[in-house]
Amino acid sequence: MFKHKHPYEPFILPDTEKLIVGTLPPPRFSTGALLEKDVDFCYGSYYNSLWLFIDKIHKLNLRYDNSNEAVQQRKNFLIQHKIGVCDIVASCEREKIDASDLGMKNIKLRNIVGYLKQFPNVNTLLFTGGNSKNGPEYFFRKHLKTYGLKLKLVNNEVPRIHQFNLPVIVSEGKQSAKKENVISSAVEESYQKPRKIKTVSLTSSSGAANISISRIPLYRQLKAKNPNFNTFDFRVLQYSEFF
């Protein structure tokens, strides 16, 4: 049984507003057996097109290789646009060493809600996949249940959008006052207020999603208008709204 551990820590800064949430990069990123055109960073697989979409949208002229420059280019983009990355799977086991989500067993999830509490500026989660079994939205729904929370549907068209209210405990302290040599104690008041978090279930950036895209009514409409329109163009169009 192959122990598949996520090779990267979450990439989140204090001013991060959006989090990209996937599952796990392919096993070769954990073993260090990268391909020539892989980038040693989140979504750096040569066979995952997320950075190709972002590159196309923003005309970044990114490098696609094992260099430190390629990694820094991606980090610079994320920092500039206040986007972070926090995949939901910390580790799993596999009988077959591949990148299949369905092949994951004995899955351990990251505490995404905990990160949301730690970074209060995050208001949007961008799932790189929908609610199919072992997809990022699927795992996040299970994760939310442990907190007694659930997603509420906002838009049922692809990409599906949900939201949930995250209770937040806020503490306010009263400054100590000195009167007649008596120092009054600071008093803290705690209360709860909801923090609205939006989730967007993007069409997967992997090549395996091409078949499912071909069934989406909007894709068929756009394809009918322009025969040259393809699944890559469809995801660039979809992702441009959120990246």
Residue pairs with C-beta under 8 A, 6 or more apart in sequence:
1 93
1 94
1 95
1 105
2 27
2 93
2 94
2 95
2 96
2 97
3 91
3 93
4 24
4 27
4 30
4 91
4 92
4 93
4 94
4 104
5 30
5 90
5 91
6 24
6 25
6 30
6 87
6 89
6 90
6 91
6 110
7 25
7 29
7 30
8 25
8 29
8 41
8 42
8 85
8 87
10 84
10 85
10 86
10 87
10 110
10 115
11 42
11 75
11 78
11 84
11 85
11 86
12 19
12 84
12 85
12 86
12 115
12 119
12 122
13 79
13 82
13 84
13 119
14 119
14 121
15 82
15 121
16 82
16 83
16 84
16 119
16 121
16 122
17 82
17 83
17 121
17 122
17 123
17 124
18 81
18 82
18 83
18 84
18 122
18 123
18 124
18 125
18 126
18 242
19 83
19 84
19 85
19 86
19 112
19 115
19 122
19 124
19 125
19 126
20 42
20 43
20 50
20 83
20 84
20 85
20 86
20 126
20 128
21 85
21 86
21 87
21 88
21 112
21 125
21 126
21 127
21 128
21 136
21 140
22 43
22 85
22 87
22 88
22 127
22 128
22 129
22 136
23 87
23 88
23 89
23 101
23 104
23 129
23 134
23 135
23 136
23 139
24 87
24 89
24 92
24 99
24 104
25 42
25 43
25 44
25 45
25 48
25 87
25 99
26 45
26 47
26 98
26 99
27 94
27 97
27 98
27 99
28 34
28 35
28 38
29 38
29 40
29 44
29 45
34 40
34 66
35 46
36 65
36 66
37 46
37 64
37 65
38 44
38 45
38 46
38 65
38 66
39 51
39 63
39 64
39 65
39 66
39 70
39 71
39 74
40 66
40 70
40 71
41 70
41 71
41 74
41 75
42 74
42 85
42 87
43 50
43 51
43 85
43 128
43 205
44 51
44 70
44 71
44 74
45 99
46 64
47 206
47 207
48 205
48 206
49 205
49 206
49 207
49 232
49 235
50 128
50 205
51 62
51 64
51 74
52 232
53 205
53 232
53 235
53 236
53 239
53 243
54 60
54 62
54 77
54 239
54 243
55 61
55 62
56 236
57 236
57 239
57 240
57 243
58 77
58 243
60 73
60 77
62 70
62 73
62 74
63 69
63 70
63 73
64 70
77 83
78 84
78 85
81 243
82 121
83 126
83 243
84 119
84 122
86 110
86 112
86 115
87 110
87 136
88 109
88 110
88 112
88 136
88 139
88 140
88 143
89 104
89 107
89 108
89 109
89 110
89 139
90 108
90 109
90 110
91 107
91 108
92 104
92 105
92 106
92 107
92 108
93 104
93 105
93 106
94 103
94 104
94 105
95 103
95 105
96 103
101 129
101 132
101 133
101 134
101 135
102 133
102 134
104 134
107 134
107 139
109 139
109 142
109 143
111 143
112 125
112 140
112 143
113 143
113 144
113 147
113 149
113 166
115 122
116 122
116 166
116 197
117 166
117 168
120 168
120 195
122 197
123 196
123 197
123 198
124 197
124 198
124 199
124 200
124 242
125 140
125 197
125 198
125 199
125 200
126 199
126 200
126 202
126 242
126 243
127 135
127 136
127 137
127 140
127 199
127 200
127 201
127 202
128 136
128 202
128 204
128 205
129 135
129 136
129 137
129 201
129 202
129 203
129 204
129 209
130 137
130 138
130 160
130 201
130 203
130 204
131 137
131 138
131 141
131 160
131 201
132 138
135 204
137 199
137 201
140 151
140 199
141 150
141 151
144 150
144 151
144 164
149 164
149 165
149 166
150 164
151 162
151 163
151 164
151 199
152 162
152 163
152 164
153 160
153 161
153 162
154 161
154 162
154 163
154 198
155 161
157 218
158 203
158 216
158 218
158 238
159 200
159 201
159 202
159 203
159 238
159 242
160 200
160 201
161 198
161 199
161 200
161 201
162 198
162 199
162 201
163 196
163 197
163 198
163 199
164 196
164 197
164 199
165 194
165 195
165 196
165 197
166 194
166 195
166 196
166 197
167 192
167 193
167 194
167 195
168 192
168 193
168 194
168 195
169 190
169 191
169 192
170 190
170 191
170 192
170 193
171 188
171 189
171 190
172 188
172 189
173 186
173 187
173 188
174 186
174 187
174 188
175 186
176 183
176 184
176 185
176 186
177 183
177 184
178 184
200 242
202 235
202 238
202 239
202 242
203 209
203 212
203 213
203 216
203 234
203 235
203 238
204 212
205 235
209 231
210 231
213 219
213 231
213 234
213 235
214 220
214 231
216 234
218 234
219 229
219 231
219 234
222 229
222 233
222 234
222 237
223 229
